[in-house]
Amino acid sequence: MPKINKKIKIPNCDTLLIYQYDNSTNWFVKFYVGTHYSKSGMYDKTLKLKNQKEAIKKSKELWRSFDFNEKKVIRDYDFDKDIAEPFFKLRKKQYERKGKVQYANKEHNQYKNKILPIFKDLDYRNNDHIDNAIEELVINLKKEFTETTISKYLNILSQMCKRAFNNRVLPIMPSFPSMSRINEDRPTYFAKDLKKIDDEYNAEYQRTENKEVDEERDIISTWRSAGFRPGLELLKVKWFQINLSDNKNYGVKDLVITLNETKTKKRHNIQCNPYFVNNIFITRVMPRYQNRKSDDYLFFPNEKNRNKLYERIRRRFKRISMKCGTYFFNGKERPLYSIRHFFGNERDQKDFDVKLIASNMNTSPEIFYKNYKSNNMENIIAEGEKLFKDQYTKLKVKKSSKW
């Protein structure tokens, strides 16, 4: 529920008062009538006035003319029970049919963590109260998230309200602020940045002997080794999804990990960088849990709450990246997901087939060009070297000013 910022008790008028929410310029009026009128016994309504003197005047007129014997049908109004629960029950069934129940759980958690604390005590019959609650939600979300992420929260709430309005639970469909839904420009990390971060993880482990730090270091190396989406896809991998085989052509080990329930497919096989496989996975990851079972998680097998695990990894990565001075690039954040950008761009700069890169990343060439290919100066110059390769060759032999 929105917080009340200012409250004025009207003298000589019993319980009459006017108040303002901290995110609204309109005044509201409230006074006690009796439990025959409402559960709280209060009359509570917006005055739709911004001027304090006018609000006081109108509130007195309402109070003096009000019929205190008026009765209303008393009912408990519960936003969570009446609107949210039926919505998420249906939402879960829809996602189950698509085989993507994890997305229903993710949306429900977003609602419980950020939306419910504001809407749980809301009288959703009052459209002004809903509008104020939406404003407060946006203000709170802006403290933590980008507009793209905020719009996802608002989209969930909007769909919830639309269903309730269509089913005549909500008397009026509330209006939602429009926000730009553009693809976020996540700058990529560079190899030198990830080397700094890896060194700092190692240094922190040496200082603290915290085994969590050492294992998280290997998780980040795994994300870097292929086109993983940093998040739950890898953290939910179990040992039976690991396929380690001999490469007869090069005399090394190959690692293919089967990911289930990915963003775009039910199943996706992803091959890891052979350097990572033979220098990190075999020497560091495999020996860590000697008594493992095939159904154990690859990383942190005793951690049941995988969402909580991811949040811990994300927070530590941000802290260490900021300590290394690598978290921001050209004024923009580089979260964990930017590691995925690094993999795509690093392979692209080595002139490998984009279709091959996109296939490993479980995406399409079109999406790769749109969302992952970096437009930083280093990439532009690298592209230019390919385009003008003959001219660079000539200049290397003999400097020339000719086009």
C-alpha positions as CSV (number, residue, x, y, z in Angstrom):
1,M,0.0,0.0,0.0
2,P,1.3,3.5,-0.8
3,K,2.7,5.4,2.2
4,I,0.9,8.5,3.5
5,N,3.2,11.5,3.4
6,K,1.0,14.2,4.9
7,K,-2.1,14.1,7.2
8,I,-4.2,17.0,8.4
9,K,-6.8,16.6,11.2
10,I,-9.8,18.9,10.7
11,P,-10.7,20.6,14.0
12,N,-14.2,20.4,15.4
13,C,-15.2,17.7,12.9
14,D,-14.8,14.5,15.0
15,T,-12.6,12.0,13.1
16,L,-12.5,13.9,9.8
17,L,-9.0,14.3,8.2
18,I,-7.4,14.7,4.8
19,Y,-4.2,13.1,3.7
20,Q,-1.8,12.7,0.7
21,Y,0.3,9.8,-0.4
22,D,4.0,10.4,-0.9
23,N,3.8,9.7,-4.6
24,S,0.6,11.7,-5.3
25,T,-0.4,15.4,-5.4
26,N,-4.2,14.6,-4.9
27,W,-5.8,14.9,-1.4
28,F,-7.9,12.1,0.1
29,V,-10.6,12.3,2.8
30,K,-11.2,9.9,5.6
31,F,-13.6,9.8,8.6
32,Y,-15.2,7.1,10.8
33,V,-18.7,6.0,10.0
34,G,-19.1,2.6,11.7
35,T,-18.6,-1.1,11.0
36,H,-22.1,-1.3,9.5
37,Y,-20.6,0.7,6.6
38,S,-17.3,-1.0,6.0
39,K,-15.0,-3.5,7.6
40,S,-12.7,-0.8,8.8
41,G,-15.6,1.5,9.6
42,M,-14.0,4.3,7.6
43,Y,-15.2,6.4,4.7
44,D,-12.2,6.8,2.5
45,K,-12.2,8.5,-0.9
46,T,-10.1,10.8,-3.2
47,L,-11.1,14.4,-3.4
48,K,-9.4,14.9,-6.7
49,L,-8.1,18.2,-5.5
50,K,-4.5,19.4,-5.3
51,N,-5.1,22.6,-3.3
52,Q,-5.0,22.1,0.4
53,K,-7.6,24.8,1.3
54,E,-10.0,23.5,-1.3
55,A,-9.5,20.0,0.0
56,I,-10.3,21.0,3.6
57,K,-13.5,22.8,2.4
58,K,-14.8,19.9,0.3
59,S,-14.0,17.4,3.1
60,K,-16.1,19.4,5.5
61,E,-19.0,19.5,3.0
62,L,-18.8,15.7,2.6
63,W,-18.7,15.0,6.3
64,R,-21.6,17.4,7.1
65,S,-23.8,16.0,4.3
66,F,-23.0,12.3,4.9
67,D,-25.8,9.9,6.0
68,F,-24.1,8.1,8.9
69,N,-27.0,5.5,8.9
70,E,-26.1,4.4,5.4
71,K,-25.3,0.7,5.1
72,K,-22.9,-1.0,2.7
73,V,-22.4,-4.7,2.0
74,I,-19.3,-5.6,4.0
75,R,-16.8,-7.8,2.3
76,D,-13.1,-8.6,2.6
77,Y,-11.2,-7.4,-0.4
78,D,-8.0,-9.3,-0.9
79,F,-5.9,-8.5,-4.0
80,D,-3.8,-11.6,-3.6
81,K,-6.7,-14.0,-3.1
82,D,-9.2,-12.4,-5.5
83,I,-6.9,-11.3,-8.4
84,A,-3.3,-12.7,-8.2
85,E,-3.9,-16.3,-7.1
86,P,-6.5,-17.1,-9.9
87,F,-4.2,-15.5,-12.4
88,F,-1.1,-17.5,-11.5
89,K,-3.1,-20.7,-11.2
90,L,-4.1,-20.2,-14.9
91,R,-0.7,-19.0,-15.8
92,K,1.0,-22.1,-14.5
93,K,-1.3,-24.4,-16.5
94,Q,-0.5,-22.4,-19.7
95,Y,3.2,-22.7,-19.1
96,E,2.9,-26.4,-18.2
97,R,1.3,-27.1,-21.6
98,K,4.4,-25.5,-23.2
99,G,6.7,-27.4,-20.9
100,K,8.1,-24.2,-19.4
101,V,6.7,-24.2,-15.9
102,Q,9.9,-22.5,-14.6
103,Y,8.8,-19.3,-16.2
104,A,5.5,-19.4,-14.3
105,N,7.5,-19.8,-11.1
106,K,9.8,-17.0,-12.0
107,E,6.9,-14.6,-12.6
108,H,5.2,-15.7,-9.4
109,N,8.4,-15.0,-7.4
110,Q,8.6,-11.5,-9.1
111,Y,5.1,-10.8,-8.0
112,K,5.6,-12.0,-4.4
113,N,8.9,-10.2,-3.9
114,K,8.1,-6.8,-5.5
115,I,4.4,-6.4,-6.2
116,L,2.6,-8.1,-3.4
117,P,4.2,-6.0,-0.6
118,I,2.6,-2.9,-2.1
119,F,-0.8,-4.4,-3.2
120,K,-1.6,-6.9,-0.4
121,D,-3.6,-4.4,1.7
122,L,-5.0,-2.5,-1.2
123,D,-8.7,-1.9,-1.6
124,Y,-8.8,-2.6,-5.4
125,R,-12.3,-1.1,-5.7
126,N,-10.7,2.3,-5.4
127,N,-9.1,3.2,-8.7
128,D,-7.1,6.1,-7.1
129,H,-5.5,3.7,-4.6
130,I,-4.5,1.3,-7.5
131,D,-3.0,4.2,-9.5
132,N,-1.0,5.3,-6.4
133,A,0.1,1.8,-5.8
134,I,1.3,1.4,-9.4
135,E,3.2,4.7,-9.1
136,E,4.9,3.5,-5.9
137,L,5.8,0.2,-7.5
138,V,7.5,2.0,-10.4
139,I,9.4,4.3,-8.0
140,N,10.6,1.3,-6.0
141,L,11.6,-0.7,-9.1
142,K,13.5,2.3,-10.6
143,K,15.9,2.0,-7.6
144,E,17.0,-1.4,-8.7
145,F,16.2,-2.1,-12.3
146,T,16.3,-0.8,-15.9
147,E,13.2,0.3,-17.8
148,T,13.2,-3.0,-19.7
149,T,13.1,-5.0,-16.5
150,I,10.5,-2.7,-14.9
151,S,8.2,-3.2,-18.0
152,K,8.3,-6.9,-17.4
153,Y,6.9,-6.5,-13.9
154,L,4.3,-4.1,-15.1
155,N,3.4,-6.5,-17.9
156,I,2.6,-9.2,-15.3
157,L,0.6,-6.8,-13.2
158,S,-1.3,-5.5,-16.3
159,Q,-2.2,-9.0,-17.4
160,M,-3.4,-9.8,-13.9
161,C,-5.6,-6.7,-13.8
162,K,-6.9,-7.2,-17.3
163,R,-8.1,-10.7,-16.4
164,A,-9.7,-9.4,-13.2
165,F,-11.4,-6.6,-15.1
166,N,-12.8,-9.0,-17.8
167,N,-14.1,-11.2,-15.0
168,R,-15.7,-8.2,-13.4
169,V,-13.6,-8.4,-10.3
170,L,-12.0,-5.1,-10.9
171,P,-14.5,-2.3,-11.5
172,I,-12.1,-0.2,-13.6
173,M,-9.0,-1.2,-15.7
174,P,-6.1,0.8,-14.3
175,S,-3.8,2.7,-16.6
176,F,-0.1,1.8,-16.7
177,P,2.8,4.1,-17.6
178,S,4.3,3.4,-21.0
179,M,8.0,2.4,-21.0
180,S,10.4,1.9,-23.9
181,R,10.9,-1.8,-24.6
182,I,14.2,-1.7,-26.5
183,N,16.9,-4.3,-26.3
184,E,19.3,-3.3,-23.6
185,D,22.8,-2.5,-24.8
186,R,24.9,-4.8,-22.6
187,P,28.5,-4.1,-23.3
188,T,30.6,-7.2,-23.6
189,Y,33.5,-8.1,-21.3
190,F,36.9,-8.5,-22.8
191,A,39.4,-11.2,-22.1
192,K,41.6,-8.9,-20.0
193,D,38.6,-8.0,-17.9
194,L,37.7,-11.6,-17.2
195,K,41.3,-12.3,-16.4
196,K,41.2,-9.6,-13.7
197,I,38.0,-10.9,-12.3
198,D,39.3,-14.5,-12.2
199,D,42.5,-13.4,-10.5
200,E,40.5,-11.6,-7.9
201,Y,38.3,-14.6,-7.2
202,N,41.5,-16.7,-6.7
203,A,43.0,-14.0,-4.4
204,E,39.8,-13.9,-2.3
205,Y,39.8,-17.6,-2.0
206,Q,43.4,-17.6,-0.9
207,R,42.6,-14.9,1.7
208,T,39.5,-16.4,3.1
209,E,39.7,-20.1,2.2
210,N,36.0,-19.9,1.4
211,K,35.2,-22.9,-0.8
212,E,32.1,-21.2,-2.2
213,V,34.3,-18.6,-3.8
214,D,36.5,-21.2,-5.4
215,E,33.5,-23.2,-6.8
216,E,31.8,-20.0,-8.1
217,R,35.0,-19.2,-9.9
218,D,34.6,-22.5,-11.8
219,I,31.0,-21.7,-12.6
220,I,32.0,-18.4,-14.2
221,S,34.7,-20.2,-16.2
222,T,32.0,-22.7,-17.4
223,W,29.7,-19.8,-18.5
224,R,32.7,-18.3,-20.3
225,S,33.6,-21.6,-22.1
226,A,30.5,-21.7,-24.3
227,G,27.3,-19.9,-25.3
228,F,25.5,-20.4,-22.0
229,R,22.9,-18.1,-20.7
230,P,24.3,-17.2,-17.3
231,G,21.6,-18.3,-14.9
232,L,19.6,-21.4,-13.9
233,E,20.2,-23.4,-17.1
234,L,23.7,-24.4,-16.0
235,L,23.0,-24.4,-12.3
236,K,20.2,-27.0,-12.8
237,V,22.6,-29.3,-14.7
238,K,23.2,-32.7,-13.1
239,W,26.0,-35.2,-13.7
240,F,24.0,-37.5,-15.9
241,Q,23.8,-34.5,-18.4
242,I,27.6,-34.5,-18.7
243,N,29.1,-36.2,-21.8
244,L,32.9,-36.4,-21.6
245,S,34.5,-38.2,-24.6
246,D,37.9,-38.7,-26.2
247,N,38.8,-36.6,-29.3
248,K,40.9,-38.9,-31.4
249,N,41.9,-36.2,-33.9
250,Y,43.6,-34.0,-31.2
251,G,44.2,-36.4,-28.3
252,V,42.2,-34.4,-25.8
253,K,38.8,-34.6,-24.0
254,D,35.6,-33.1,-25.4
255,L,32.7,-32.0,-23.1
256,V,29.1,-31.7,-24.3
257,I,26.5,-30.6,-21.7
258,T,22.8,-31.3,-22.3
259,L,20.7,-28.4,-21.1
260,N,17.0,-29.1,-20.4
261,E,14.1,-26.6,-20.5
262,T,16.1,-23.7,-22.1
263,K,14.6,-20.4,-23.2
264,T,14.1,-21.6,-26.8
265,K,14.2,-25.4,-26.6
266,K,13.3,-28.3,-24.4
267,R,16.8,-29.7,-24.9
268,H,20.0,-28.2,-26.2
269,N,23.5,-29.8,-26.4
270,I,26.3,-27.3,-25.9
271,Q,30.0,-28.1,-26.5
272,C,32.5,-26.3,-24.2
273,N,35.8,-24.8,-25.1
274,P,38.4,-27.6,-25.1
275,Y,40.9,-25.5,-23.2
276,F,38.4,-25.1,-20.4
277,V,37.6,-28.8,-20.5
278,N,41.2,-30.1,-20.3
279,N,42.6,-27.4,-18.0
280,I,39.7,-26.5,-15.6
281,F,36.9,-29.0,-15.8
282,I,39.0,-32.2,-15.6
283,T,41.5,-30.8,-13.1
284,R,39.3,-28.7,-10.8
285,V,35.5,-29.5,-11.3
286,M,35.6,-33.3,-11.5
287,P,37.7,-34.0,-8.4
288,R,35.6,-31.6,-6.2
289,Y,32.8,-34.1,-5.2
290,Q,34.4,-37.6,-5.2
291,N,31.3,-39.4,-3.9
292,R,28.8,-37.8,-6.3
293,K,25.8,-39.6,-7.8
294,S,24.5,-39.2,-11.3
295,D,21.5,-37.3,-10.1
296,D,23.6,-34.7,-8.1
297,Y,23.9,-31.2,-9.4
298,L,27.2,-30.4,-11.2
299,F,27.8,-27.4,-8.9
300,F,26.9,-27.0,-5.2
301,P,24.9,-30.3,-5.1
302,N,23.8,-29.7,-1.5
303,E,22.2,-26.3,-2.3
304,K,18.5,-27.1,-2.9
305,N,17.4,-23.5,-3.6
306,R,18.9,-22.8,-7.0
307,N,17.4,-19.3,-7.3
308,K,19.0,-18.4,-4.0
309,L,22.3,-19.9,-5.3
310,Y,22.2,-17.8,-8.4
311,E,21.5,-14.6,-6.5
312,R,24.5,-15.3,-4.3
313,I,26.7,-15.8,-7.4
314,R,25.4,-12.7,-9.0
315,R,26.0,-10.5,-6.0
316,R,29.5,-11.7,-5.5
317,F,30.3,-11.3,-9.2
318,K,29.1,-7.7,-9.2
319,R,31.1,-6.9,-6.1
320,I,34.3,-8.4,-7.4
321,S,33.8,-6.9,-10.9
322,M,33.3,-3.5,-9.3
323,K,36.4,-4.0,-7.2
324,C,38.4,-4.7,-10.3
325,G,37.0,-1.6,-12.0
326,T,35.5,-3.7,-14.8
327,Y,31.7,-3.6,-14.0
328,F,31.0,-0.4,-15.9
329,F,32.0,0.2,-19.5
330,N,31.2,3.6,-21.2
331,G,28.8,4.3,-18.3
332,K,26.8,1.0,-18.7
333,E,26.7,-2.0,-16.5
334,R,28.2,-5.3,-17.4
335,P,26.3,-7.9,-15.4
336,L,26.9,-11.7,-15.5
337,Y,24.9,-11.9,-18.7
338,S,27.7,-9.9,-20.5
339,I,29.8,-13.1,-20.3
340,R,27.5,-14.6,-22.9
341,H,28.2,-11.5,-25.1
342,F,32.0,-12.1,-24.6
343,F,31.7,-15.7,-25.9
344,G,29.8,-14.6,-29.0
345,N,32.0,-11.7,-29.8
346,E,35.3,-13.5,-29.1
347,R,34.4,-16.3,-31.5
348,D,33.0,-13.8,-34.1
349,Q,36.3,-11.8,-34.1
350,K,38.2,-14.9,-34.9
351,D,36.1,-15.0,-38.1
352,F,34.1,-18.2,-37.3
353,D,30.8,-18.9,-39.1
354,V,28.0,-16.9,-37.4
355,K,25.6,-19.8,-37.9
356,L,28.0,-22.1,-35.9
357,I,28.4,-19.5,-33.1
358,A,24.6,-18.9,-32.9
359,S,23.9,-22.7,-32.8
360,N,26.2,-23.1,-29.8
361,M,24.5,-20.2,-28.1
362,N,21.1,-21.7,-28.8
363,T,19.9,-18.7,-30.8
364,S,19.6,-17.6,-34.4
365,P,22.1,-15.6,-36.5
366,E,19.5,-12.8,-36.7
367,I,19.2,-12.6,-32.9
368,F,23.0,-12.8,-32.6
369,Y,23.5,-9.8,-34.9
370,K,20.7,-7.9,-33.2
371,N,21.4,-8.6,-29.5
372,Y,24.9,-9.9,-29.1
373,K,27.3,-8.6,-31.7
374,S,29.1,-5.7,-30.0
375,N,29.3,-2.3,-31.7
376,N,32.3,-1.1,-29.6
377,M,35.3,0.5,-31.4
378,E,37.4,-2.7,-31.2
379,N,34.8,-4.7,-33.0
380,I,34.3,-2.0,-35.6
381,I,38.0,-1.8,-36.4
382,A,38.2,-5.7,-36.5
383,E,35.4,-5.7,-39.0
384,G,37.2,-3.0,-41.0
385,E,40.4,-5.1,-41.1
386,K,38.4,-7.8,-42.8
387,L,36.8,-5.4,-45.2
388,F,40.0,-3.6,-46.1
389,K,42.4,-6.6,-45.7
390,D,44.0,-6.0,-49.2
391,Q,44.7,-2.3,-48.3
392,Y,46.2,-3.2,-44.9
393,T,48.5,-5.7,-46.6
394,K,49.7,-3.0,-49.1
395,L,50.3,-0.5,-46.3
396,K,52.3,-3.1,-44.4
397,V,54.6,-3.5,-47.4
398,K,54.7,0.1,-48.5
399,K,52.8,3.0,-47.1
400,S,50.4,4.5,-49.6
401,S,47.9,7.4,-49.6
402,K,45.9,6.1,-52.5
403,W,42.3,4.9,-52.0
